[in-house]
Amino acid sequence: MIKVKNVYQYIVLILVVGFSSSFSVQAQKRNGALPHSSTAFVVIAHRGNHVFYPENTISAIQAAIEAGAQYVEIDLRETIDSVMILMHDATVDRTTNGKGAVSSLGYAQIKALHTTAKDGQLYTIPLFSEVLQLCKNKINIYLDFKNANVAKAWNMIQQAGMQNQIIVYPNTLQQYHEWQKLAPQVPIITSVPKTSSTEKKLNKFFITMHVAVVDNLYDENLIKIAHVNHVKVWLDVESPQESTAIWDKFLKMGVDGLQTDHPQQLLKYITQRQMELE
């Protein structure tokens, strides 16, 4: 015969396990399921493999695919005549031979521009539709949603059959709410505000904001809080100072991914590190 005390303990255990399982399922459903990846740790190629090819170009994205990255990060903007293209800056000045804001230029003007690589070759600015087709079944897209129409972008993603290969980084709170309303199943990545720098405030942030990934937690305890909330941590490490020492530091902290300017080298380093740990 089971003692009453043990029965109570058993009931409490069942309730706790049941709540934990329910919380896990609800949290993942609420936050959006991440695209499939062949590895638990993900490498994100920043603006494509842009060390070798101009950023946000077809060649840079193709190079990221060939490098074996799990994600390619691209920047989406819209022309004055509502054509979606890839461009990081609000203007075309830095990366092309033209001048002016993307939002004030027509696609015919954008199409006539080119960007120059180190090898002297000329590269054009790609359409979002071209990039979707290139990436389909090859690499997931980390979509930095700079300035574009959410409904139109989502429709293009669906038409391309890429709805399960996308994670979106909204640049405004309005964009976040539009994505949540229109396509709540799409996983969102965002930056944690500086005001959420304590465990209590971070937990509150995750209750308020339904996100699958954050990109700026550099404290090991806060990374653990994110994981408790079923939120991944993908850090941005792309910079002139990027090195194996930086990669190793964050890998030891338990992050789930790194956005890098050197995807091929990072993937090689991770493989070597795993072999050393075995």
C-alpha positions in Angstrom: 0.0 0.0 0.0 1.4 3.4 -1.0 1.8 5.9 1.9 -0.3 9.0 1.7 2.8 11.2 1.7 4.2 9.4 -1.3 0.8 9.7 -3.1 0.9 13.5 -2.7 4.5 13.6 -3.9 3.5 11.5 -6.9 0.6 13.8 -7.8 2.8 16.9 -7.4 5.4 15.3 -9.7 2.8 14.5 -12.3 1.5 18.1 -12.2 5.0 19.6 -12.4 6.0 17.4 -15.3 2.7 18.0 -17.1 3.0 21.8 -16.7 6.6 21.8 -17.8 5.7 19.8 -21.0 2.7 22.0 -21.7 4.9 25.1 -21.2 7.5 23.8 -23.6 5.0 23.0 -26.3 3.1 26.4 -25.9 6.4 28.4 -25.8 7.6 26.8 -29.0 4.3 27.3 -30.7 4.1 30.9 -29.5 7.6 31.7 -30.6 7.4 30.0 -34.0 9.3 26.9 -35.1 12.7 27.5 -36.5 13.6 26.2 -39.9 15.1 22.8 -40.1 18.9 22.6 -39.7 21.2 19.6 -40.1 23.1 20.8 -37.0 22.1 22.1 -33.6 24.6 24.9 -33.8 24.0 27.2 -36.8 26.4 29.4 -38.8 24.9 32.5 -40.4 26.7 34.1 -43.3 26.5 37.8 -42.9 25.1 39.4 -46.1 26.2 36.3 -47.8 29.9 35.2 -48.1 30.7 38.9 -48.7 34.5 38.7 -48.0 34.8 37.2 -51.4 31.9 38.7 -53.2 29.9 42.0 -52.8 27.4 41.9 -50.0 23.8 40.9 -50.7 24.5 39.7 -54.2 23.6 36.4 -55.9 27.3 35.4 -55.9 27.7 36.1 -52.2 24.7 34.0 -51.4 25.8 31.2 -53.6 29.2 31.3 -51.9 27.4 31.0 -48.5 25.6 27.9 -49.8 28.8 26.4 -51.0 30.5 27.1 -47.7 27.9 25.0 -45.9 26.3 27.8 -43.8 22.9 26.9 -42.3 21.6 30.5 -42.9 22.3 33.4 -45.1 21.5 36.9 -43.7 20.1 39.3 -46.2 18.6 42.8 -46.1 15.3 43.6 -47.7 14.1 47.0 -49.0 11.5 48.2 -51.4 11.8 50.6 -54.4 9.5 53.6 -55.0 7.6 51.4 -57.4 7.2 48.6 -54.9 9.8 46.2 -56.1 11.7 44.2 -53.4 15.4 44.1 -53.6 18.4 43.4 -51.4 20.3 46.4 -50.0 21.6 46.9 -46.5 21.8 50.7 -46.5 18.9 53.1 -46.9 20.8 54.5 -49.9 22.7 52.9 -52.8 25.7 55.3 -52.3 28.1 53.0 -50.4 27.7 49.7 -52.4 27.0 50.8 -55.9 28.0 53.3 -58.6 24.7 55.3 -58.0 23.3 57.7 -55.5 20.0 58.1 -53.8 17.6 56.4 -51.4 16.3 53.0 -52.4 12.8 54.2 -51.4 13.0 57.1 -53.9 14.4 55.1 -56.9 12.5 53.0 -59.3 13.5 49.5 -60.1 14.6 50.4 -63.6 17.1 52.8 -62.0 18.2 50.2 -59.5 18.6 47.5 -62.2 21.0 49.8 -64.1 23.4 50.1 -61.1 26.2 47.7 -60.3 28.6 47.0 -57.5 32.3 46.3 -58.0 34.2 43.4 -56.4 37.8 43.2 -55.5 38.5 41.3 -58.7 37.0 44.1 -60.7 33.9 42.2 -61.8 30.6 43.9 -61.9 27.6 42.6 -59.9 23.9 43.6 -60.0 21.5 44.1 -57.2 19.2 41.0 -56.9 15.5 40.8 -56.7 14.1 39.2 -53.5 12.2 36.8 -55.8 15.5 35.6 -57.3 17.1 35.1 -53.9 14.1 33.0 -52.7 14.4 30.7 -55.7 18.2 30.4 -55.2 17.9 29.5 -51.5 15.0 27.1 -51.8 16.0 23.7 -50.3 19.7 24.9 -50.1 20.0 27.3 -47.3 17.7 29.1 -44.7 17.2 32.8 -44.9 17.7 35.2 -42.0 15.7 38.1 -43.3 16.7 41.5 -41.9 13.5 43.3 -42.7 14.8 46.8 -43.3 11.9 48.6 -45.1 9.3 46.7 -47.1 5.6 45.7 -47.2 5.1 42.8 -44.8 2.0 41.4 -46.6 3.7 41.5 -50.0 6.9 39.9 -48.7 5.0 37.1 -46.9 3.0 36.4 -50.1 6.3 36.2 -52.1 7.8 33.8 -49.5 4.7 31.6 -49.7 4.6 31.6 -53.5 8.3 30.5 -53.5 7.5 27.7 -51.1 10.0 29.2 -48.6 7.7 29.7 -45.6 9.6 27.0 -43.6 13.0 28.4 -44.4 12.7 31.9 -43.1 13.4 33.7 -39.8 12.6 37.5 -39.7 14.4 40.3 -37.9 11.9 43.2 -37.7 13.5 46.6 -37.5 10.5 48.4 -35.9 7.9 47.4 -33.4 5.2 48.0 -36.1 6.9 45.4 -38.3 7.0 43.0 -35.4 3.2 43.4 -34.8 2.5 43.1 -38.5 4.4 39.8 -38.8 2.7 38.5 -35.6 -0.7 39.3 -37.0 -0.2 38.2 -40.6 2.1 35.2 -40.1 2.4 34.2 -36.4 4.0 30.9 -37.4 7.1 32.7 -38.7 9.9 32.7 -36.2 11.2 36.2 -35.1 14.7 37.2 -34.1 15.3 40.4 -32.3 17.7 42.3 -30.0 17.0 42.4 -26.3 16.7 46.0 -25.1 19.4 47.3 -22.7 16.7 47.8 -20.0 16.2 44.0 -19.9 19.6 43.3 -18.4 18.5 41.4 -15.3 17.1 37.9 -15.1 13.7 39.2 -13.9 13.5 41.8 -16.6 14.6 39.4 -19.3 11.9 36.9 -18.2 9.3 39.6 -18.5 10.6 40.6 -22.0 10.2 37.0 -23.2 6.6 37.0 -21.8 5.8 40.2 -23.7 7.7 39.5 -27.0 7.1 36.3 -28.8 10.5 35.6 -30.3 12.4 32.5 -31.2 15.9 33.9 -31.2 17.8 36.9 -29.7 21.1 38.2 -31.0 22.7 40.2 -28.2 23.0 38.3 -24.9 26.6 38.2 -23.9 26.1 37.1 -20.3 26.2 33.3 -19.6 23.4 33.6 -16.9 21.1 35.5 -19.3 21.8 33.0 -22.1 20.5 30.3 -19.7 17.4 32.4 -19.0 16.8 32.6 -22.7 17.1 28.8 -23.0 14.6 28.3 -20.1 12.2 30.4 -22.2 12.9 28.2 -25.3 14.6 31.1 -27.0 17.8 30.5 -28.9 20.8 32.9 -28.8 22.6 33.7 -32.1 25.3 36.3 -31.6 26.6 38.8 -34.1 30.4 38.4 -34.2 31.0 39.9 -37.6 33.7 42.6 -37.3 37.3 43.3 -38.3 38.3 41.8 -34.8 36.5 38.5 -35.5 38.8 35.6 -34.5 38.9 32.0 -33.2 39.3 33.4 -29.7 36.0 35.2 -30.0 34.3 32.1 -31.4 35.6 29.9 -28.7 34.5 32.4 -26.0 30.9 32.4 -27.1 30.8 28.6 -27.8 31.8 28.0 -24.2 29.0 30.3 -23.1 26.5 28.0 -24.7 25.2 30.2 -27.6 23.3 28.4 -30.3 24.6 30.2 -33.4 27.0 32.9 -34.7 26.5 35.4 -37.5 29.9 35.7 -39.2 31.8 37.3 -42.0 33.8 34.1 -42.3 31.4 31.1 -42.6 33.7 28.6 -44.1 36.4 29.2 -41.5 33.9 29.1 -38.6 32.4 25.8 -39.8 35.9 24.3 -40.1 36.8 25.6 -36.6 33.6 24.1 -35.1 34.3 20.7 -36.7 37.9 20.7 -35.3 36.6 21.7 -31.9 34.1 18.9 -31.8 36.7 16.4 -32.8 39.0 17.5 -30.0 36.2 17.2 -27.4 35.3 13.6 -28.5 
